[in-house]
Amino acid sequence: MKIVRYIIGLLIIIVIFWAATGATRDCRVSPYLGENCLSLWASHTLGVPFTPLLRSAVLEIVGLMLVVGLYLALRFLSAKHSSTAPSLPDPPEPPRGGQGSDT
């Protein structure tokens, strides 16, 4: 099962880097030569004009998703499964002093 977890974790990392490459790649479309394709797609999808603010927001979101995705992938890769027996319940507390002891 450990090898399967490594393969899945590495696939997650590969997909994250592939998405980051696609997000930062320049478009080869004639009027937008040198602009970010993902930002252009976001502006067309949301129906807002393409601005430098939109481009920086898209790249910021991509960066945050990279951090979260890599953190989760590495956490998934280094997951520790305990093979110990389940913990026992706490023993009941002993009674405290007797009734009527006012000392």
C-alpha positions as CSV (number, residue, x, y, z in Angstrom):
1,M,0.0,0.0,0.0
2,K,2.9,2.3,0.6
3,I,4.0,2.2,-3.1
4,V,0.4,3.1,-4.2
5,R,0.4,6.1,-1.9
6,Y,3.7,7.2,-3.4
7,I,2.5,6.9,-6.9
8,I,-0.7,8.8,-6.2
9,G,1.2,11.5,-4.4
10,L,3.6,11.9,-7.3
11,L,0.8,12.0,-9.7
12,I,-0.8,14.8,-7.7
13,I,2.5,16.8,-7.8
14,I,2.8,16.2,-11.5
15,V,-0.7,17.5,-12.2
16,I,-0.1,20.6,-10.0
17,F,3.1,21.5,-11.8
18,W,1.4,20.9,-15.2
19,A,-1.5,23.2,-14.2
20,A,1.1,25.8,-13.0
21,T,2.9,25.6,-16.3
22,G,-0.3,26.1,-18.2
23,A,-1.3,29.0,-16.0
24,T,1.9,30.9,-16.6
25,R,2.4,30.1,-20.3
26,D,2.2,32.9,-22.8
27,C,-0.7,32.8,-25.3
28,R,0.1,32.3,-28.9
29,V,-3.1,33.9,-30.0
30,S,-2.4,36.9,-32.2
31,P,-3.9,39.9,-30.4
32,Y,-2.8,38.6,-27.0
33,L,0.8,37.6,-27.8
34,G,2.8,37.5,-24.6
35,E,-0.2,37.6,-22.3
36,N,-1.2,34.9,-19.8
37,C,-3.6,32.3,-21.3
38,L,-5.3,31.5,-17.9
39,S,-6.0,35.2,-17.2
40,L,-7.5,35.7,-20.7
41,W,-9.7,32.6,-20.2
42,A,-10.8,34.0,-16.8
43,S,-11.6,37.4,-18.3
44,H,-13.7,35.8,-21.1
45,T,-15.5,33.4,-18.7
46,L,-16.3,36.1,-16.1
47,G,-17.1,38.7,-18.8
48,V,-14.8,41.3,-17.3
49,P,-12.1,43.2,-19.2
50,F,-8.6,42.0,-19.2
51,T,-6.6,44.1,-16.8
52,P,-3.2,43.8,-15.0
53,L,-5.2,43.4,-11.7
54,L,-7.0,40.4,-13.1
55,R,-3.7,38.9,-14.3
56,S,-2.1,39.4,-10.9
57,A,-5.2,38.0,-9.1
58,V,-5.1,34.9,-11.2
59,L,-1.4,34.3,-10.7
60,E,-1.9,34.8,-6.9
61,I,-4.6,32.2,-6.8
62,V,-2.4,29.8,-8.8
63,G,0.4,30.4,-6.4
64,L,-1.9,29.7,-3.4
65,M,-3.2,26.5,-5.0
66,L,0.4,25.4,-5.6
67,V,1.2,25.8,-2.0
68,V,-1.9,24.0,-0.8
69,G,-1.6,21.3,-3.3
70,L,2.0,20.5,-2.6
71,Y,1.3,20.6,1.2
72,L,-1.5,18.1,0.8
73,A,0.5,15.9,-1.5
74,L,3.5,15.8,0.7
75,R,1.3,15.2,3.8
76,F,-0.4,12.4,1.9
77,L,3.0,10.9,1.0
78,S,4.3,11.0,4.6
79,A,1.1,9.9,6.3
80,K,1.8,7.7,9.3
81,H,-0.7,5.0,10.0
82,S,-0.5,3.7,13.5
83,S,-0.4,0.0,13.8
84,T,-0.7,0.0,17.6
85,A,-3.8,-1.2,19.5
86,P,-6.5,1.3,20.1
87,S,-6.1,3.2,23.4
88,L,-7.9,2.0,26.5
89,P,-10.4,4.2,28.2
90,D,-9.3,6.2,31.3
91,P,-9.9,4.3,34.6
92,P,-12.5,5.8,36.9
93,E,-11.3,8.3,39.4
94,P,-11.1,7.1,43.0
95,P,-13.6,8.7,45.4
96,R,-12.4,11.9,47.1
97,G,-12.5,11.8,50.9
98,G,-15.4,10.6,52.8
99,Q,-18.6,12.4,53.7
100,G,-18.5,14.5,56.8
101,S,-14.7,15.0,56.9
102,D,-14.4,18.6,57.8
103,T,-10.8,18.7,58.7
